Amino acid sequence: MKNSISFFALSIVLLTSCSTKTKEVKQQATISLLESPAQAESGEPFLFTYQDSIVYLSWIEKKEKQSTFKLASLDRGKWTTPVTIASGNSWFVNWADYPMMARNESGFIAHFLDRSADGKFTYDIKFTTSESINTTWANPKILHDDGKQAEHGFVSLVPYDDKFFVTWLDGRNTVMEGMENMDHDHHGEMSLRAAVLDANGNKLHEWELDRRTCDCCQTSAAITSAGPVVIYRDRSDEEIRDMSIVRLVNGEWTAPQSINNDNWKIAGCPVNGPRVSAIGNTLTTAWFTMASDTAKVNVMFSHDGGETFGNAIRVDEGSPIGRVDIVLLDEQTAIVSWMEGTEIKAVKVRSDGTKEQSVTIAASSESRSSGFPQMTKSGDKLIFAWTDSKEKSIKLASLSM
């Protein structure tokens, strides 16, 4: 792959039509819609790339009360026949707290949320493993062992050598007996936890990383040369909800550290988490903030595994609603995507603060049902996935040079 992607020199608009006709602009970029392997009544897409070549798409299909977690891979421009990871009729299916999957040399892992009681926010994180995409998936296990009927979710799954690193928001401290049905405004503290699992799903290590975090923003994790890092929306005693980082260094987790003092004070969860990407010891992260009542999408780079960061680089165009994603192309350059009102945008940004003209990937919707757009890189292409809230189906696009 080239060290930079030049298609961001031009602005390209792709509407969510059913056509798959390729559109070229001065031979600098090719953008096309991909056929979706998902059936109607589908949503919560997630994209994952294995060894910078094989792209996987997971999603949830809903039929009456039944939810089915499915997976397909992109093979020479076409999706393979979907396989079923798991299904159930008691799942917690949420626009922001979507299932994920990951793969390493040992096999696959995937997670979903299953209700543990009748309360609004009482559900467990369950995960399952498989040796390959076409073999039987193992019986699901519960990730956490607290036994509490409480909220557990907002998981990040990443390969960690021949193992998997997983982090999540854990509500074991949020409820007391008889308080299981309380909402987010009337409970104890949400915490951040992490674990390492082997290929069979056996838990090798587990830690509490932060005792008090924002309640319902996505977590994000990456593996640097020094080890795992987690970036998440923190929560101070004064209700400042900015981004923090924790790092596993020489077998010990660092104390939570703010990566940028936005000072966004908000007495509630904005449901808008960060995303992070790493190459070697270079780390980049994107996030949304409304500090001082100004909506922004910022990007920051670190070249020492997250120990220090450069200046925040604002990438939005004045009306962002967040829902970010980010992918490093090389140690100086990243692609960040976000929602600017009803449009899915993307732009190339460099660690020196320069950025190119943004691209409009697709028209979408600000509604919750449109979910969080996803982005991944495979070779010299970027793949995007999002939910069409009107058609209740998953759309996909490819950008290539």
RODO-2510 file (C-alpha; in nm, 4 decimals, decimal comma):
residues 401
     n   res          X          Y          Z
     1     m     0,0000     0,0000     0,0000
     2     k     0,1155     0,3560    -0,0680
     3     n     0,2055     0,5558     0,2382
     4     s    -0,0653     0,8113     0,1678
     5     i    -0,4124     0,8016     0,0187
     6     s    -0,4731     1,0831    -0,2279
     7     f    -0,8457     1,0528    -0,2805
     8     f    -0,9076     1,3101    -0,0099
     9     a    -0,7794     1,5800    -0,2452
    10     l    -1,1313     1,5892    -0,3883
    11     s    -1,4749     1,5928    -0,2313
    12     i    -1,6928     1,3019    -0,3362
    13     v    -2,0586     1,2622    -0,2499
    14     l    -2,2103     0,9151    -0,2395
    15     l    -2,5840     0,8853    -0,1802
    16     t    -2,7295     0,5691    -0,0354
    17     s    -2,8906     0,4428    -0,3535
    18     c    -2,9178     0,0810    -0,4547
    19     s    -2,6775     0,1241    -0,7481
    20     t    -2,3344    -0,0358    -0,7344
    21     k    -2,2033     0,1546    -1,0340
    22     t    -1,8469     0,2754    -0,9787
    23     k    -1,7801     0,6507    -0,9945
    24     e    -1,4315     0,7784    -1,0793
    25     v    -1,3016     1,1322    -1,0338
    26     k    -1,0017     1,2266    -1,2515
    27     q    -0,8675     0,8730    -1,1970
    28     q    -0,7515     0,9751    -0,8486
    29     a    -1,0183     0,7871    -0,6623
    30     t    -1,2744     0,5149    -0,7089
    31     i    -1,5787     0,5019    -0,4878
    32     s    -1,8488     0,2389    -0,5141
    33     l    -2,1344     0,0904    -0,3195
    34     l    -2,0945    -0,2743    -0,2252
    35     e    -2,3732    -0,5280    -0,2183
    36     s    -2,4652    -0,6029     0,1407
    37     p    -2,4773    -0,9615     0,2702
    38     a    -2,7274    -0,8550     0,5368
    39     q    -3,0983    -0,9164     0,4952
    40     a    -3,3765    -0,6709     0,5721
    41     e    -3,4351    -0,5672     0,9340
    42     s    -3,0625    -0,5557     1,0003
    43     g    -2,8372    -0,3121     1,1822
    44     e    -2,5479    -0,2660     1,4262
    45     p    -2,2720    -0,3301     1,1688
    46     f    -1,9096    -0,3788     1,2735
    47     l    -1,6025    -0,4054     1,0485
    48     f    -1,2746    -0,5821     1,1242
    49     t    -0,9695    -0,6413     0,9021
    50     y    -0,7353    -0,9343     0,9540
    51     q    -0,3712    -0,8868     0,8485
    52     d    -0,4617    -0,5836     0,6376
    53     s    -0,6316    -0,8035     0,3787
    54     i    -0,9430    -0,9947     0,4884
    55     v    -1,2415    -0,7774     0,5812
    56     y    -1,5156    -0,9121     0,8075
    57     l    -1,8599    -0,7629     0,8580
    58     s    -2,0772    -0,8606     1,1536
    59     w    -2,4322    -0,7430     1,2174
    60     i    -2,7625    -0,8200     1,3881
    61     e    -3,0724    -0,9331     1,2004
    62     k    -3,4039    -0,9004     1,3814
    63     k    -3,7207    -1,0989     1,3223
    64     e    -3,9984    -1,0393     1,5735
    65     k    -3,8303    -1,1086     1,9112
    66     q    -3,5461    -1,3156     1,7661
    67     s    -3,2011    -1,1588     1,7185
    68     t    -2,9387    -1,3315     1,5043
    69     f    -2,5715    -1,2338     1,5080
    70     k    -2,4194    -1,2926     1,1625
    71     l    -2,0772    -1,2727     1,0013
    72     a    -1,9436    -1,2630     0,6444
    73     s    -1,6057    -1,1917     0,4846
    74     l    -1,5223    -0,9920     0,1734
    75     d    -1,3629    -1,2118    -0,0920
    76     r    -1,2484    -1,0461    -0,4172
    77     g    -1,5135    -0,7810    -0,3958
    78     k    -1,7996    -1,0104    -0,2954
    79     w    -1,9269    -1,1171     0,0430
    80     t    -1,9227    -1,4816     0,1408
    81     t    -2,2408    -1,6568     0,2486
    82     p    -2,3224    -1,5305     0,5987
    83     v    -2,2739    -1,7622     0,8957
    84     t    -2,4594    -1,7440     1,2252
    85     i    -2,2483    -1,6710     1,5322
    86     a    -2,5349    -1,6913     1,7814
    87     s    -2,9046    -1,6122     1,8196
    88     g    -3,1528    -1,5519     2,1001
    89     n    -3,4794    -1,3914     2,2030
    90     s    -3,3614    -1,2165     2,5199
    91     w    -3,0817    -1,0028     2,3789
    92     f    -3,0234    -0,6370     2,4555
    93     v    -2,9870    -0,4846     2,1071
    94     n    -2,8833    -0,1219     2,1191
    95     w    -2,7903     0,1330     1,8518
    96     a    -2,4765     0,2451     2,0385
    97     d    -2,3712    -0,0702     2,2257
    98     y    -2,3193    -0,2956     1,9248
    99     p    -2,1637    -0,6450     1,9092
   100     m    -1,8061    -0,6897     1,7868
   101     m    -1,5801    -0,9644     1,6587
   102     a    -1,2061    -1,0108     1,6162
   103     r    -0,9667    -1,2653     1,4696
   104     n    -0,6075    -1,3657     1,5276
   105     e    -0,3926    -1,6584     1,4165
   106     s    -0,5671    -1,8845     1,6675
   107     g    -0,9267    -1,8175     1,5688
   108     f    -1,2270    -1,5915     1,6176
   109     i    -1,4035    -1,4252     1,9083
   110     a    -1,7331    -1,2347     1,9151
   111     h    -1,9531    -1,0801     2,1819
   112     f    -2,3182    -0,9802     2,2281
   113     l    -2,5419    -0,8620     2,5116
   114     d    -2,8028    -1,0869     2,6754
   115     r    -3,0546    -0,9772     2,9368
   116     s    -3,0013    -1,1124     3,2875
   117     a    -3,3307    -0,9817     3,4308
   118     d    -3,6326    -0,7689     3,3426
   119     g    -3,4699    -0,4388     3,4350
   120     k    -3,4065    -0,1821     3,1629
   121     f    -3,0299    -0,1962     3,2109
   122     t    -2,9745    -0,5502     3,3351
   123     y    -2,7759    -0,7488     3,0831
   124     d    -2,4577    -0,9535     3,0577
   125     i    -2,1717    -0,9556     2,8099
   126     k    -2,1556    -1,2963     2,6481
   127     f    -1,8820    -1,4095     2,4138
   128     t    -1,8162    -1,7076     2,1917
   129     t    -1,5109    -1,8399     2,0068
   130     s    -1,4475    -2,0426     1,6930
   131     e    -1,1446    -2,1908     1,5190
   132     s    -1,2649    -2,0624     1,1796
   133     i    -1,5554    -1,8770     1,0268
   134     n    -1,7081    -2,1988     0,8964
   135     t    -1,6848    -2,4113     1,2098
   136     t    -1,9266    -2,4320     1,4994
   137     w    -1,9080    -2,1484     1,7485
   138     a    -1,8639    -2,2459     2,1136
   139     n    -2,1416    -2,2168     2,3686
   140     p    -2,1443    -1,8540     2,4859
   141     k    -1,9843    -1,7644     2,8187
   142     i    -2,0395    -1,4634     3,0428
   143     l    -1,7347    -1,2366     3,0338
   144     h    -1,7650    -1,0913     3,3841
   145     d    -1,7959    -1,2983     3,7015
   146     d    -1,9640    -1,0542     3,9432
   147     g    -2,3038    -1,2250     3,9177
   148     k    -2,4827    -0,8891     3,9428
   149     q    -2,8043    -0,8097     3,7572
   150     a    -2,6605    -0,4862     3,6256
   151     e    -2,5437    -0,3160     3,3099
   152     h    -2,2361    -0,4553     3,1360
   153     g    -2,1402    -0,3477     2,7863
   154     f    -1,9581    -0,1094     2,5521
   155     v    -1,6984    -0,3729     2,4774
   156     s    -1,3786    -0,3428     2,2750
   157     l    -1,2169    -0,6590     2,1365
   158     v    -0,8692    -0,6626     1,9804
   159     p    -0,6198    -0,9391     1,8964
   160     y    -0,3300    -0,9596     2,1397
   161     d    -0,0665    -1,1904     1,9897
   162     d    -0,2314    -1,5353     1,9978
   163     k    -0,4787    -1,4128     2,2611
   164     f    -0,7474    -1,1447     2,2801
   165     f    -0,7621    -0,8260     2,4820
   166     v    -1,1075    -0,7108     2,5893
   167     t    -1,2254    -0,4059     2,7811
   168     w    -1,5744    -0,3041     2,8884
   169     l    -1,7900    -0,0852     3,1102
   170     d    -1,8974    -0,2768     3,4176
   171     g    -2,1997    -0,1942     3,6311
   172     r    -2,1364    -0,4252     3,9264
   173     n    -2,1014    -0,1229     4,1557
   174     t    -2,4032     0,0596     4,0173
   175     v    -2,6761    -0,1421     4,1835
   176     m    -2,7706    -0,2532     4,5290
   177     e    -3,0288    -0,5145     4,6157
   178     g    -3,3726    -0,3926     4,5121
   179     m    -3,2334    -0,1197     4,2830
   180     e    -3,1893    -0,3222     3,9627
   181     n    -3,4482    -0,1203     3,7697
   182     m    -3,2943     0,2204     3,8366
   183     d    -3,1924     0,4251     3,5328
   184     h    -2,8560     0,5862     3,4583
   185     d    -2,9272     0,8929     3,6710
   186     h    -2,9900     0,7074     3,9956
   187     h    -2,7204     0,4534     4,0625
   188     g    -2,3632     0,4063     4,1767
   189     e    -2,0485     0,4305     3,9711
   190     m    -1,9806     0,2621     3,6386
   191     s    -1,6284     0,1178     3,6212
   192     l    -1,3883     0,0243     3,3434
   193     r    -1,2487    -0,3292     3,3396
   194     a    -1,0267    -0,5335     3,1084
   195     a    -0,9202    -0,8938     3,0619
   196     v    -0,7014    -1,1166     2,8481
   197     l    -0,8602    -1,4290     2,7005
   198     d    -0,6951    -1,7212     2,5274
   199     a    -0,8228    -1,8630     2,1980
   200     n    -1,0674    -2,0904     2,3811
   201     g    -1,2126    -1,8068     2,5845
   202     n    -1,0350    -1,8863     2,9087
   203     k    -0,9703    -1,5753     3,1162
   204     l    -0,6008    -1,5360     3,1895
   205     h    -0,6021    -1,1934     3,3575
   206     e    -0,8594    -0,9370     3,4679
   207     w    -0,8248    -0,5845     3,6057
   208     e    -1,0289    -0,2855     3,7172
   209     l    -0,8813     0,0081     3,5237
   210     d    -1,0942     0,2989     3,6480
   211     r    -1,3513     0,2963     3,9281
   212     r    -1,5649     0,5829     3,7878
   213     t    -1,6365     0,6406     3,4189
   214     c    -1,9059     0,7825     3,1962
   215     d    -2,1935     0,5363     3,1873
   216     c    -2,2706     0,4683     2,8219
   217     c    -1,9959     0,5801     2,5848
   218     q    -1,8042     0,3290     2,3770
   219     t    -1,4603     0,2208     2,4932
   220     s    -1,1737     0,1804     2,2467
   221     a    -0,8579    -0,0292     2,2716
   222     a    -0,5411    -0,0854     2,0706
   223     i    -0,2145    -0,2746     2,1059
   224     t     0,1029    -0,0670     2,0824
   225     s     0,4608    -0,1930     2,0825
   226     a     0,4597    -0,1407     2,4583
   227     g     0,1280    -0,3176     2,5191
   228     p    -0,2486    -0,2565     2,5379
   229     v    -0,3997     0,0891     2,5802
   230     v    -0,7604     0,1867     2,6440
   231     i    -0,9148     0,5272     2,5693
   232     y    -1,2587     0,6054     2,7090
   233     r    -1,4828     0,8871     2,8336
   234     d    -1,4014     0,9431     3,1969
   235     r    -1,6174     1,1042     3,4673
   236     s    -1,4806     1,3225     3,7433
   237     d    -1,6524     1,4055     4,0698
   238     e    -1,7321     1,7450     3,9154
   239     e    -1,8990     1,5766     3,6118
   240     i    -1,6191     1,6602     3,3695
   241     r    -1,6456     1,3924     3,0987
   242     d    -1,3301     1,4114     2,8905
   243     m    -1,1172     1,1409     2,7304
   244     s    -0,8746     0,9447     2,9454
   245     i    -0,6142     0,6804     2,8701
   246     v    -0,4788     0,3854     3,0668
   247     r    -0,1765     0,1806     2,9526
   248     l    -0,0347    -0,1579     3,0477
   249     v     0,3359    -0,0913     3,1044
   250     n     0,5698    -0,3625     3,2327
   251     g     0,2787    -0,5632     3,3655
   252     e     0,1156    -0,2737     3,5521
   253     w    -0,1661    -0,0430     3,4480
   254     t    -0,1016     0,3282     3,4645
   255     a    -0,3410     0,5579     3,6508
   256     p    -0,6093     0,7194     3,4317
   257     q    -0,4742     1,0283     3,2581
   258     s    -0,6691     1,2887     3,0601
   259     i    -0,5418     1,3151     2,7033
   260     n    -0,6813     1,6662     2,6462
   261     n    -0,8460     1,9006     2,8940
   262     d    -1,1652     1,9799     2,7031
   263     n    -1,3448     2,0400     3,0348
   264     w    -1,6796     1,9267     2,9045
   265     k    -1,9104     1,9411     3,2056
   266     i    -2,2284     1,7460     3,1464
   267     a    -2,4584     1,5843     3,4011
   268     g    -2,5378     1,2872     3,1799
   269     c    -2,3840     1,0522     2,9274
   270     p    -2,3538     1,1863     2,5703
   271     v    -2,3389     0,8311     2,4240
   272     n    -2,0425     0,9257     2,2063
   273     g    -1,7207     0,7369     2,2675
   274     p    -1,3704     0,7638     2,1175
   275     r    -1,1902     0,5435     1,8668
   276     v    -0,8196     0,4627     1,8642
   277     s    -0,5739     0,3093     1,6162
   278     a    -0,2102     0,2044     1,6580
   279     i     0,0885     0,1140     1,4425
   280     g     0,3916     0,0159     1,6470
   281     n     0,4244     0,2829     1,9149
   282     t     0,2289     0,5430     1,7181
   283     l    -0,1214     0,5978     1,8473
   284     t    -0,4017     0,8181     1,7191
   285     t    -0,7439     0,8825     1,8645
   286     a    -1,0575     1,0719     1,7629
   287     w    -1,3416     1,1886     1,9850
   288     f    -1,6413     1,4209     2,0124
   289     t    -1,6830     1,7005     2,2652
   290     m    -1,9253     1,9852     2,3341
   291     a    -1,7156     2,1751     2,5845
   292     s    -1,8177     2,5415     2,6066
   293     d    -2,1291     2,4487     2,4063
   294     t    -1,9197     2,4060     2,0910
   295     a    -1,9484     2,0716     1,9132
   296     k    -1,6113     1,9447     1,7875
   297     v    -1,4457     1,6325     1,6548
   298     n    -1,0789     1,6274     1,7521
   299     v    -0,7856     1,4047     1,6616
   300     m    -0,4584     1,3594     1,8501
   301     f    -0,1384     1,1678     1,7772
   302     s     0,1079     1,0054     2,0146
   303     h     0,4469     0,8668     1,9124
   304     d     0,5328     0,7085     2,2467
   305     g     0,2474     0,4628     2,2909
   306     g     0,0118     0,7127     2,4542
   307     e     0,2457     0,8435     2,7215
   308     t     0,2231     1,1913     2,5669
   309     f     0,0125     1,3443     2,2896
   310     g     0,0514     1,6307     2,0464
   311     n    -0,1980     1,9118     2,0080
   312     a    -0,5641     1,8431     1,9356
   313     i    -0,6504     1,8792     1,5671
   314     r    -1,0072     1,9807     1,4928
   315     v    -1,1437     1,8050     1,1836
   316     d    -1,5184     1,8750     1,1784
   317     e    -1,6911     2,1408     0,9675
   318     g    -1,8974     2,3166     1,2308
   319     s    -2,2002     2,0925     1,2881
   320     p    -2,0750     1,7516     1,4031
   321     i    -2,2737     1,5024     1,6079
   322     g    -1,9746     1,2730     1,6653
   323     r    -1,9965     0,8945     1,6063
   324     v    -1,6296     0,8803     1,5129
   325     d    -1,3947     0,6191     1,3740
   326     i    -1,0231     0,6374     1,2917
   327     v    -0,7604     0,4305     1,1099
   328     l    -0,3847     0,4928     1,0938
   329     l    -0,2356     0,4689     0,7441
   330     d     0,1227     0,5182     0,8577
   331     e     0,3035     0,6713     1,1535
   332     q     0,2168     1,0251     1,0451
   333     t    -0,1217     0,9933     0,8752
   334     a    -0,4707     0,8827     0,9729
   335     i    -0,8187     0,8738     0,8226
   336     v    -1,0948     0,9895     1,0571
   337     s    -1,4673     0,9543     0,9935
   338     w    -1,7567     1,1182     1,1766
   339     m    -2,1113     1,2379     1,1283
   340     e    -2,1546     1,6002     1,0274
   341     g    -2,5267     1,6450     1,0820
   342     t    -2,6890     1,3888     0,8527
   343     e    -2,3754     1,3164     0,6475
   344     i    -2,0996     1,0630     0,7039
   345     k    -1,7700     1,2448     0,6498
   346     a    -1,4072     1,1363     0,6292
   347     v    -1,0786     1,3231     0,6024
   348     k    -0,7075     1,2507     0,5947
   349     v    -0,5180     1,4215     0,8780
   350     r    -0,1474     1,4270     0,9618
   351     s     0,0304     1,4471     1,2932
   352     d     0,1699     1,7916     1,2022
   353     g    -0,1873     1,9242     1,2085
   354     t    -0,2453     1,9462     0,8334
   355     k    -0,5495     1,7884     0,6743
   356     e    -0,6934     1,7463     0,3266
   357     q    -1,0352     1,8202     0,1844
   358     s    -1,3031     1,6082     0,3470
   359     v    -1,5146     1,3534     0,1630
   360     t    -1,8866     1,2959     0,2076
   361     i    -1,9171     0,9182     0,2186
   362     a    -2,2964     0,8947     0,2379
   363     a    -2,6177     1,0616     0,3359
   364     s    -2,7498     0,9218     0,6630
   365     s    -2,9667     1,0335     0,9527
   366     e    -2,9125     1,1837     1,2969
   367     s    -3,1588     0,9335     1,4442
   368     r    -3,0404     0,6692     1,6855
   369     s    -3,1539     0,3977     1,4453
   370     s    -2,8821     0,5041     1,2006
   371     g    -2,6266     0,3868     1,4558
   372     f    -2,2510     0,4417     1,4447
   373     p    -2,0869     0,4273     1,0998
   374     q    -1,7923     0,1886     1,0793
   375     m    -1,4660     0,2096     0,8835
   376     t    -1,1755    -0,0277     0,8204
   377     k    -0,8733    -0,0468     0,5905
   378     s    -0,7777    -0,3360     0,3648
   379     g    -0,4763    -0,2926     0,1387
   380     d    -0,5309     0,0248    -0,0630
   381     k    -0,9025     0,0406     0,0138
   382     l    -1,1225     0,1764     0,2862
   383     i    -1,4492    -0,0026     0,3595
   384     f    -1,7406     0,1788     0,5238
   385     a    -2,0587     0,0353     0,6763
   386     w    -2,3645     0,2121     0,8144
   387     t    -2,7314     0,1517     0,8863
   388     d    -2,9972     0,2990     0,6596
   389     s    -3,2597     0,3912     0,9177
   390     k    -3,5386     0,4258     0,6595
   391     e    -3,4801     0,0924     0,4901
   392     k    -3,3638    -0,0729     0,8146
   393     s    -3,0728    -0,2286     0,6289
   394     i    -2,6937    -0,2103     0,6201
   395     k    -2,5169    -0,0158     0,3452
   396     l    -2,1544    -0,0561     0,2441
   397     a    -1,9094     0,1465     0,0356
   398     s    -1,5535     0,1017    -0,0839
   399     l    -1,2949     0,3699    -0,1603
   400     s    -0,9885     0,2756    -0,3646
   401     m    -0,7094     0,4527    -0,5495
***
